[in-house]
Amino acid sequence: MTQHAHPRPHARHLRLATYNIHKCRGMDGRTRVDRIVDVLASLDADVIALQEVVGGGPEEDGQAAALGAQLGMGWVMDSVRLLRGKAYGNVVLSRLPIAQTHQCNLSCDKREPRGCMRVDVDVHGQALHVFNVHLGTAVSERRSQAPRLAEFVADRGVPGPKVLLGDFNEWVKGLTSKTLGAMLEGVDLTQHLRRRRTYPGVLPMFHLDHIYTAGGLVVEKVTLPRNRLTLVASDHLPLVADVRMPH
């Protein structure tokens, strides 16, 4: 895996992002990896959680490899299913060394397969546990997924700072928010953003993307890049958080 050459100036400060890239298909119906590359490059994030990524197949490397190569970042993918013969699921891109990865199956019967991946990145000798999740669109799915996700994230065998981020498909405080909020620190976007809605891209109406932290990780700033490129490149907007690692 290739590592980026420009980490944060301070060893304890990181920029994280979550972005549902919608298979690199924009609001204009065009599939363009280059637009997603431009969006991600503009974020200048150290670790990026992506959802709805098309991986490689027998004859091509796929979007994950292309994004990693063009951004100069290491990457790892959790494929939850095949899409026309290609891997499809969540991806974490990282400038920092990736120590290990783990997966949690959150699929429900007769619904689209879902999952959460845990990626442990090495932040100058200290582990940061990054959880990248994409939950189901139905309330009944999330009712089943919430306790399984909570158990995966709260594993006492995984100490230290944690961040859970991704597409939760929940725009009001439902069971998922309540379950996770009981054990994690939910980032109150009202304290950081005037506009918090991340979906759909051109005219965002719903706040589907969220961030939770634990283990002393401090969120210092949250931004929601909203410009001509981000409004068309995907059906979601990226959500970015500047965080500080604990001592």
Secondary structure by P-SEA (a helix, b strand, c coil): ccccccccccccccccccccccccccccccccaaaaaaaaaaacccbbbbcbbbbbccccccaaaaaaaaaccccccccccccccccbbbbbbccccccbbbbbbbccccccccbbbbbbbbcccbbbbbbbbcccccaaaaaaaaaaaaaaaaccccccbbbbbcccccccccaaaaaaaacccccccccccccccccccccccccccbbbbccccccccccccccccccccccbbbbbbbbbbcc
